[in-house]
């Protein structure tokens, strides 16, 4: 038997246990680093599962102790010092299904359910989860498999019921820097009186997710009880979905996707829809931007993705409308939490220097959502959304939501390190590489450093003279500053040509 000890190491979504190398169990029982173990506490029959790490430092744990990371220890109601017993964990039964998927086979509903259940119960290591994600990405998921995965992810956690026939939401599939339309759409819709309990994600592969940017203004890690309170009072909210235990398997998968920079189509659809269904949404607007440097490059690809969304929505009782938009460049000027939050505030306050593209796209999206309301005539949504914004009601609603969720007291100034990227020639901006801009902003420190990112001064169609500022890099630490400026100097992400480009409508479908 070993004495339990809490080890102050954050292992995020993975349970990790620590055993001393000189422990008699390690020396005699065949325990090895990175193997899965079962931990039995006080003679209990239900074990806690964890990945084993071997420690040689007595200051971390003693030979008669078993350490547990913050993630693992937080699952227990026990105190340090209780006696525990460990045993090698049996491989999860669902791992056979993962091997089948690696081989390119199609999995059943029961197999996806079992995989998700094993992941939820911490029976999978991060390596095994990665294998599952890579298999789904490499082999692809048939639409029935996406349906099964989505449903299994919904069933893995709680499901909200708001008791109303119309509960709306919106989601962009991502890939476009600065695209913070949600933070403008939500207060417009809530001010109209429609229910919009928005749970948002943190960044996976981008410099900021909606939750990262909203966190600049308000507390986003709120409980389900708090969510219900805020929504009941204000008809809307903007919180991080990870604290609400809505489709929790999705959060575990995202924790592995993020370092792998993975976001496959099937997983993307399942991730989005599982969260929306679990949050109690009945009507959903999906924004699919297309462009050379967006996630989806062609109109054909967008239409194919739309069919998958609509199919899953129909099967699971979620009304979905998909809108295809221009994803040829960033939306707004700021890229990074604080810079994006400032753009949002400018739009909500109707300031003259507010980004026009962010304002217009937000109004168009809000208008389409408002038309889910049977009392709003088709084609009138945009006018209503514009009136709500220009009247100041959207800003007032946003302030009320922020106050209800909890105002962030941190005052953000300016990043201490700023570097200016200029045009190397005169001409017109023809293209801006979304991926390159996101990469530079991420290297600058976004989203972990709230002040870090990029502020854009030029957009597609703008005429520039050699030496004009294209954008400025904002960073808080020398290492981030150096990495980001080096990349921007090598390739700043802008294409400049002599002729003026043709610019079409930002809403394609």
C-alpha positions as CSV (number, residue, x, y, z in Angstrom):
1,X,0.0,0.0,0.0
2,X,1.1,3.5,-0.8
3,X,0.3,6.9,0.8
4,X,-1.5,9.3,-1.5
5,X,0.1,12.7,-2.2
6,X,-1.1,15.6,-4.3
7,X,1.6,16.8,-6.7
8,X,1.2,20.4,-7.9
9,X,1.6,19.7,-11.6
10,X,-1.2,20.7,-14.1
11,X,-1.6,17.9,-16.5
12,X,-4.8,19.5,-18.1
13,X,-7.2,16.8,-19.3
14,X,-5.0,13.7,-18.4
15,X,-4.7,11.9,-15.1
16,X,-1.0,11.3,-14.2
17,X,0.4,9.4,-11.3
18,X,4.0,9.5,-9.9
19,X,5.9,6.6,-8.4
20,X,9.4,6.7,-7.0
21,X,12.0,4.7,-8.8
22,X,13.2,3.2,-5.6
23,X,9.7,2.1,-4.6
24,X,9.5,-1.7,-3.9
25,X,6.5,-2.0,-6.2
26,X,8.4,-0.4,-9.1
27,X,11.4,-2.7,-8.5
28,X,9.5,-5.9,-8.2
29,X,6.1,-5.6,-9.9
30,X,6.9,-4.6,-13.4
31,X,5.5,-1.1,-13.4
32,X,7.0,1.1,-16.2
33,X,6.8,4.8,-17.1
34,X,3.8,5.7,-19.3
35,X,1.8,2.6,-18.6
36,X,-1.8,2.9,-17.5
37,X,-2.5,2.0,-13.9
38,X,-5.6,1.6,-11.7
39,X,-5.6,3.3,-8.3
40,X,-7.9,1.8,-5.6
41,X,-8.5,4.0,-2.6
42,X,-9.6,2.8,0.9
43,X,-10.4,-0.6,-0.4
44,X,-12.8,0.7,-3.0
45,X,-13.8,-1.3,-6.0
46,X,-14.0,1.6,-8.6
47,X,-10.5,2.6,-9.5
48,X,-9.1,5.9,-10.7
49,X,-7.1,5.5,-13.9
50,X,-3.9,7.4,-14.6
51,X,-0.7,7.3,-16.7
52,X,2.3,6.4,-14.6
53,X,5.4,8.6,-14.4
54,X,8.6,7.5,-12.6
55,X,10.3,10.1,-10.3
56,X,13.8,10.1,-8.9
57,X,13.5,13.2,-6.8
58,X,12.7,12.7,-3.1
59,X,11.4,16.2,-2.9
60,X,8.5,15.3,-5.2
61,X,7.5,12.0,-3.6
62,X,8.9,9.5,-1.2
63,X,9.4,5.8,-1.9
64,X,6.2,4.9,0.1
65,X,4.0,7.5,-1.7
66,X,2.0,7.7,-4.9
67,X,1.6,11.2,-6.3
68,X,-1.3,12.4,-8.3
69,X,-1.4,15.4,-10.6
70,X,-3.9,18.2,-10.0
71,X,-6.2,16.8,-12.6
72,X,-6.3,13.4,-11.0
73,X,-6.4,14.5,-7.4
74,X,-9.2,16.9,-8.1
75,X,-11.5,13.9,-8.9
76,X,-11.1,12.5,-5.4
77,X,-12.9,13.4,-2.2
78,X,-10.0,12.0,-0.1
79,X,-7.2,13.8,1.6
80,X,-3.5,13.2,1.3
81,X,-2.1,10.3,3.3
82,X,-4.8,7.8,2.7
83,X,-3.7,4.4,1.7
84,X,-4.0,3.3,-1.9
85,X,-3.4,0.2,-4.0
86,X,-2.2,0.2,-7.6
87,X,-2.5,-2.4,-10.4
88,X,-1.7,-2.4,-14.1
89,X,-4.7,-1.3,-16.1
90,X,-6.3,-3.5,-18.7
91,X,-6.3,-2.1,-22.2
92,X,-9.7,-0.4,-22.9
93,X,-12.0,-2.8,-24.9
94,X,-12.7,0.0,-27.4
95,X,-9.1,0.1,-28.5
96,X,-9.9,-2.7,-30.9
97,X,-12.3,-0.4,-32.7
98,X,-9.5,2.2,-32.9
99,X,-7.2,-0.4,-34.5
100,X,-10.0,-1.1,-37.0
101,X,-10.3,2.6,-37.8
102,X,-6.6,2.8,-38.3
103,X,-7.0,0.0,-40.9
104,X,-9.6,2.2,-42.7
105,X,-12.7,0.3,-41.6
106,X,-16.1,1.9,-40.8
107,X,-17.2,1.9,-37.1
108,X,-20.6,1.3,-35.7
109,X,-22.7,3.4,-33.3
110,X,-21.9,1.1,-30.4
111,X,-18.1,1.3,-31.2
112,X,-18.1,5.1,-31.1
113,X,-20.2,5.1,-27.9
114,X,-17.7,2.8,-26.3
115,X,-14.7,4.8,-27.5
116,X,-16.2,8.0,-26.1
117,X,-17.1,6.3,-22.8
118,X,-13.6,5.0,-22.3
119,X,-12.1,8.4,-23.2
120,X,-14.4,10.0,-20.6
121,X,-13.3,7.5,-17.9
122,X,-9.6,8.3,-18.6
123,X,-9.0,4.8,-20.0
124,X,-7.1,6.3,-22.9
125,X,-3.7,8.0,-22.8
126,X,-3.0,11.1,-24.8
127,X,-1.1,8.8,-27.3
128,X,-4.1,6.6,-27.7
129,X,-6.5,9.6,-28.2
130,X,-4.0,10.9,-30.8
131,X,-4.1,7.6,-32.6
132,X,-7.9,7.7,-32.7
133,X,-7.9,11.3,-34.0
134,X,-5.3,10.6,-36.7
135,X,-7.2,7.5,-37.8
136,X,-10.4,9.5,-38.2
137,X,-8.6,12.2,-40.1
138,X,-6.5,9.9,-42.3
139,X,-9.2,7.4,-43.1
140,X,-12.0,9.9,-43.0
141,X,-15.4,9.6,-41.4
142,X,-18.5,8.5,-43.4
143,X,-21.5,10.8,-42.6
144,X,-23.1,8.0,-40.6
145,X,-19.9,7.8,-38.5
146,X,-20.0,11.6,-38.0
147,X,-23.6,11.1,-36.8
148,X,-22.6,8.3,-34.4
149,X,-19.6,10.3,-33.0
150,X,-21.7,13.4,-32.5
151,X,-24.4,11.6,-30.7
152,X,-21.8,9.7,-28.5
153,X,-20.2,13.0,-27.6
154,X,-23.6,14.6,-26.7
155,X,-24.3,11.6,-24.4
156,X,-21.0,11.9,-22.6
157,X,-22.1,14.9,-20.6
158,X,-25.1,17.0,-19.4
159,X,-27.7,18.4,-21.8
160,X,-29.5,21.7,-21.1
161,X,-33.2,22.2,-21.7
162,X,-34.3,25.9,-21.7
163,X,-38.0,25.1,-22.0
164,X,-38.5,27.3,-25.2
165,X,-39.3,26.3,-28.7
166,X,-36.6,28.5,-30.3
167,X,-33.1,28.6,-28.8
168,X,-30.6,30.1,-31.3
169,X,-26.9,29.9,-31.7
170,X,-24.3,30.6,-34.3
171,X,-20.9,29.2,-35.1
172,X,-18.1,29.8,-37.5
173,X,-15.9,26.8,-38.5
174,X,-12.9,29.0,-37.9
175,X,-9.7,29.7,-39.7
176,X,-10.2,33.4,-40.2
177,X,-8.2,35.7,-37.9
178,X,-10.1,38.3,-35.9
179,X,-13.5,37.0,-36.8
180,X,-15.2,38.0,-33.5
181,X,-18.7,38.4,-34.9
182,X,-20.2,36.3,-32.1
183,X,-19.5,38.9,-29.5
184,X,-21.6,41.4,-31.5
185,X,-24.3,39.0,-32.7
186,X,-25.1,37.7,-29.2
187,X,-26.1,41.0,-27.6
188,X,-28.1,42.0,-30.7
189,X,-30.1,38.8,-30.6
190,X,-30.5,38.9,-26.8
191,X,-31.6,42.6,-27.0
192,X,-34.3,41.5,-29.5
193,X,-35.5,39.0,-26.9
194,X,-34.5,35.7,-28.5
195,X,-32.7,33.2,-26.3
196,X,-29.1,32.7,-27.2
197,X,-27.1,30.8,-24.6
198,X,-23.7,30.9,-26.3
199,X,-21.0,28.5,-25.2
200,X,-17.8,29.2,-27.1
201,X,-14.5,27.5,-27.6
202,X,-11.0,28.5,-26.8
203,X,-8.4,28.6,-29.6
204,X,-7.5,25.2,-31.1
205,X,-5.2,26.3,-34.0
206,X,-5.9,30.1,-34.0
207,X,-4.5,33.1,-32.0
208,X,-7.8,33.5,-30.2
209,X,-11.2,31.8,-29.8
210,X,-14.3,33.6,-28.8
211,X,-13.9,32.5,-25.2
212,X,-10.3,33.8,-25.1
213,X,-11.5,37.3,-26.3
214,X,-14.6,37.4,-24.1
215,X,-12.3,36.6,-21.2
216,X,-10.7,40.0,-21.6
217,X,-14.0,41.5,-20.6
218,X,-15.8,39.0,-18.4
219,X,-15.5,35.7,-16.5
220,X,-16.2,32.9,-19.0
221,X,-15.6,29.9,-16.7
222,X,-19.1,29.7,-15.2
223,X,-21.1,26.8,-13.9
224,X,-24.3,25.5,-15.5
225,X,-26.3,27.1,-12.6
226,X,-24.7,30.4,-13.3
227,X,-25.4,30.0,-17.1
228,X,-29.0,29.5,-16.4
229,X,-29.2,32.5,-14.1
230,X,-27.5,34.8,-16.6
231,X,-29.6,33.6,-19.5
232,X,-32.9,33.8,-17.6
233,X,-32.1,37.4,-16.7
234,X,-30.5,38.7,-19.9
235,X,-31.6,36.2,-22.6
236,X,-28.0,35.5,-23.6
237,X,-24.5,34.8,-22.4
238,X,-21.0,34.2,-23.7
239,X,-19.1,31.6,-21.8
240,X,-16.5,28.9,-22.3
241,X,-18.1,25.5,-22.9
242,X,-15.4,23.6,-21.1
243,X,-16.6,24.3,-17.5
244,X,-20.2,23.3,-18.1
245,X,-19.6,19.6,-18.7
246,X,-21.4,19.8,-22.1
247,X,-20.0,17.1,-24.4
248,X,-16.9,16.8,-22.2
249,X,-15.3,14.2,-24.5
250,X,-15.0,17.0,-27.0
251,X,-12.9,19.0,-24.6
252,X,-10.6,16.0,-24.1
253,X,-10.2,15.5,-27.8
254,X,-9.5,19.2,-28.4
255,X,-6.8,19.1,-25.7
256,X,-5.0,16.6,-28.0
257,X,-6.0,18.3,-31.3
258,X,-4.5,21.7,-30.2
259,X,-0.8,20.6,-30.0
260,X,-1.2,18.5,-33.1
261,X,-2.8,21.4,-35.0
262,X,-5.5,19.0,-36.2
263,X,-9.0,19.9,-37.2
264,X,-10.4,17.3,-39.5
265,X,-13.8,17.7,-41.2
266,X,-15.6,14.9,-39.4
267,X,-14.2,15.8,-36.0
268,X,-15.0,19.5,-36.7
269,X,-18.6,18.8,-37.4
270,X,-19.0,16.4,-34.5
271,X,-17.3,18.9,-32.1
272,X,-19.5,21.8,-33.2
273,X,-22.8,20.1,-33.2
274,X,-22.3,18.0,-30.0
275,X,-21.7,21.2,-28.1
276,X,-24.7,23.0,-29.6
277,X,-27.1,20.1,-29.0
278,X,-25.8,19.6,-25.5
279,X,-26.3,23.4,-24.8
280,X,-30.0,23.0,-25.7
281,X,-29.9,24.9,-29.1
282,X,-32.9,24.3,-31.5
283,X,-31.8,26.6,-34.3
284,X,-28.2,27.1,-35.5
285,X,-26.5,29.3,-38.0
286,X,-23.2,28.0,-39.4
287,X,-20.7,30.3,-41.0
288,X,-18.4,28.6,-43.5
289,X,-15.8,31.0,-44.9
290,X,-14.0,30.0,-48.1
291,X,-10.8,31.3,-49.4
292,X,-7.3,30.3,-50.6
293,X,-6.0,30.4,-47.0
294,X,-9.2,29.5,-45.2
295,X,-10.1,26.0,-43.8
296,X,-12.3,25.5,-46.9
297,X,-10.8,26.6,-50.2
298,X,-13.6,26.2,-52.7
299,X,-17.4,26.7,-53.0
300,X,-17.7,23.0,-53.8
301,X,-16.0,22.0,-50.6
302,X,-18.2,24.4,-48.6
303,X,-21.4,22.9,-50.2
304,X,-20.2,19.4,-49.3
305,X,-19.6,20.4,-45.7
306,X,-23.0,22.1,-45.6
307,X,-24.7,18.9,-46.6
308,X,-22.9,17.0,-43.7
309,X,-24.0,19.7,-41.2
310,X,-27.6,19.6,-42.5
311,X,-27.7,15.8,-42.4
312,X,-26.5,15.5,-38.8
313,X,-28.8,18.4,-37.8
314,X,-31.8,16.7,-39.3
315,X,-31.0,13.4,-37.7
316,X,-30.5,14.9,-34.2
317,X,-33.4,17.4,-34.3
318,X,-31.4,20.6,-34.8
319,X,-32.5,23.1,-37.4
320,X,-29.4,24.3,-39.2
321,X,-28.9,27.1,-41.8
322,X,-25.5,27.3,-43.4
323,X,-24.1,30.5,-44.8
324,X,-21.0,30.6,-47.0
325,X,-19.0,33.7,-46.7
326,X,-15.8,35.3,-48.0
327,X,-12.8,34.0,-46.1
328,X,-10.1,35.5,-48.3
329,X,-8.7,37.7,-45.5
330,X,-9.0,38.5,-41.7
331,X,-12.1,40.1,-40.4
332,X,-11.6,43.3,-38.3
333,X,-8.3,44.8,-37.5
334,X,-7.2,43.1,-34.3
335,X,-5.8,39.5,-34.1
336,X,-5.4,38.4,-30.5
337,X,-7.7,38.6,-27.4
338,X,-7.2,42.2,-26.3
339,X,-6.9,43.6,-29.9
340,X,-10.0,41.7,-30.9
341,X,-12.0,42.8,-27.8
342,X,-11.2,46.5,-28.7
343,X,-12.6,46.0,-32.2
344,X,-15.8,44.5,-30.7
345,X,-16.2,47.4,-28.3
346,X,-15.8,49.9,-31.1
347,X,-18.5,48.2,-33.1
348,X,-20.9,48.0,-30.2
349,X,-20.3,51.6,-29.3
350,X,-20.9,52.7,-33.0
351,X,-17.5,54.4,-33.1
352,X,-16.5,55.9,-36.4
353,X,-13.2,54.0,-36.4
354,X,-14.9,50.6,-35.9
355,X,-13.9,48.0,-38.4
356,X,-16.5,48.2,-41.2
357,X,-16.1,44.5,-42.3
358,X,-16.6,43.2,-38.7
359,X,-19.6,45.4,-38.3
360,X,-21.2,44.5,-41.6
361,X,-20.6,40.7,-41.3
362,X,-22.0,40.7,-37.7
363,X,-25.2,42.5,-38.9
364,X,-25.7,40.1,-41.7
365,X,-25.3,37.1,-39.5
366,X,-27.5,38.6,-36.8
367,X,-30.1,39.4,-39.4
368,X,-30.3,35.8,-40.6
369,X,-30.6,34.5,-37.0
370,X,-33.4,37.1,-36.2
371,X,-35.3,35.6,-39.1
372,X,-35.6,32.3,-37.1
373,X,-38.2,34.3,-35.2
374,X,-41.6,33.6,-36.8
375,X,-42.6,37.2,-36.1
376,X,-39.8,38.6,-38.2
377,X,-40.5,38.7,-42.0
378,X,-37.9,37.3,-44.4
379,X,-35.5,40.0,-45.4
380,X,-36.2,42.2,-42.4
381,X,-33.6,40.7,-40.1
382,X,-30.8,42.9,-41.2
383,X,-32.7,46.1,-40.7
384,X,-33.8,45.1,-37.2
385,X,-30.2,44.1,-36.3
386,X,-28.9,47.4,-37.5
387,X,-31.5,49.3,-35.5
388,X,-30.6,47.4,-32.3
389,X,-26.9,48.1,-32.8
390,X,-27.3,51.8,-33.8
391,X,-29.7,52.5,-30.9
392,X,-27.1,51.4,-28.3
393,X,-29.3,48.5,-27.1
394,X,-26.7,45.9,-28.2
395,X,-23.9,47.7,-26.2
396,X,-26.2,48.0,-23.2
397,X,-27.1,44.3,-23.4
398,X,-23.4,43.3,-23.7
399,X,-22.6,45.4,-20.6
400,X,-25.4,43.6,-18.7
401,X,-24.1,40.2,-19.7
402,X,-20.6,41.1,-18.8
403,X,-21.7,42.3,-15.4
404,X,-23.8,39.2,-14.8
405,X,-21.0,36.8,-15.7
406,X,-18.5,38.8,-13.7
407,X,-16.5,41.8,-14.9
408,X,-12.7,41.2,-15.4
409,X,-10.9,43.7,-13.3
410,X,-7.6,43.4,-15.2
411,X,-6.8,46.7,-17.0
412,X,-4.9,46.0,-20.3
413,X,-2.6,48.7,-21.6
414,X,-0.4,48.2,-24.6
415,X,2.1,45.4,-25.3
416,X,5.6,46.4,-24.4
417,X,7.1,45.2,-27.6
418,X,5.7,46.4,-31.0
419,X,7.2,45.8,-34.5
420,X,6.0,47.5,-37.6
421,X,5.7,45.5,-40.9
422,X,5.7,47.8,-44.0
423,X,4.9,47.4,-47.7
424,X,8.0,46.6,-49.8
425,X,6.4,48.1,-52.9
426,X,3.6,50.4,-54.0
427,X,0.4,49.0,-55.5
428,X,-2.8,47.3,-54.3
429,X,-3.4,44.6,-51.6
430,X,-4.6,41.6,-53.6
431,X,-4.6,38.9,-50.8
432,X,-3.8,38.4,-47.2
433,X,-2.8,34.9,-46.0
434,X,-5.0,34.0,-43.1
435,X,-2.7,31.1,-42.0
436,X,0.4,33.3,-42.1
437,X,-1.2,36.0,-40.1
438,X,-2.5,33.5,-37.5
439,X,0.9,31.9,-37.3
440,X,2.7,35.2,-36.7
441,X,0.1,36.3,-34.1
442,X,0.4,32.9,-32.3
443,X,4.2,33.1,-32.3
444,X,3.8,36.6,-30.7
445,X,2.1,34.9,-27.8
446,X,-1.6,34.9,-28.5
447,X,-3.9,33.7,-27.0
448,X,-2.0,33.0,-23.7
449,X,-0.7,36.5,-23.6
450,X,-3.8,38.5,-23.9
451,X,-2.0,41.6,-25.2
452,X,-0.1,39.7,-27.9
453,X,-1.2,39.5,-31.5
454,X,-1.3,41.6,-34.7
455,X,-3.1,44.9,-35.6
456,X,-3.9,45.2,-39.3
457,X,-3.8,48.6,-41.0
458,X,-4.5,47.5,-44.5
459,X,-7.0,45.1,-46.1
460,X,-7.6,43.6,-49.6
461,X,-8.3,46.3,-52.1
462,X,-6.4,49.1,-50.3
463,X,-3.9,51.1,-52.2
464,X,-0.4,51.3,-50.5
465,X,2.8,53.2,-51.1
466,X,6.2,51.6,-50.4
467,X,6.9,52.0,-46.7
468,X,3.2,52.2,-45.6
469,X,2.4,50.2,-42.5
470,X,0.7,46.8,-43.2
471,X,0.4,45.7,-39.6
472,X,2.0,45.9,-36.2
473,X,3.1,42.9,-34.2
474,X,2.4,43.1,-30.4
475,X,4.3,40.9,-28.0
476,X,5.0,40.8,-24.2
477,X,8.2,38.7,-24.2
478,X,11.4,38.9,-26.1
479,X,11.4,35.3,-27.3
480,X,7.9,35.6,-28.7
481,X,8.7,39.0,-30.2
482,X,11.8,37.6,-32.0
483,X,10.1,34.5,-33.4
484,X,7.1,36.4,-34.7
485,X,9.1,39.2,-36.3
486,X,11.5,36.8,-37.9
487,X,8.6,35.0,-39.5
488,X,6.9,38.2,-40.6
489,X,10.2,39.5,-42.1
490,X,10.6,36.3,-44.1
491,X,7.0,36.3,-45.3
492,X,4.5,39.0,-44.1
493,X,1.5,37.3,-45.6
494,X,0.4,40.1,-47.9
495,X,0.3,40.0,-51.7
496,X,0.7,43.4,-53.4
497,X,0.2,44.0,-57.2
498,X,0.0,46.9,-59.5
499,X,-3.6,46.5,-60.6
500,X,-6.7,47.0,-58.4
501,X,-8.3,43.6,-57.4
502,X,-11.9,42.7,-58.0
503,X,-13.8,42.4,-54.7
504,X,-17.1,40.6,-54.6
505,X,-19.8,40.2,-52.0
506,X,-18.7,38.9,-48.6
507,X,-21.8,36.7,-48.5
508,X,-21.7,34.2,-51.2
509,X,-24.7,32.0,-50.3
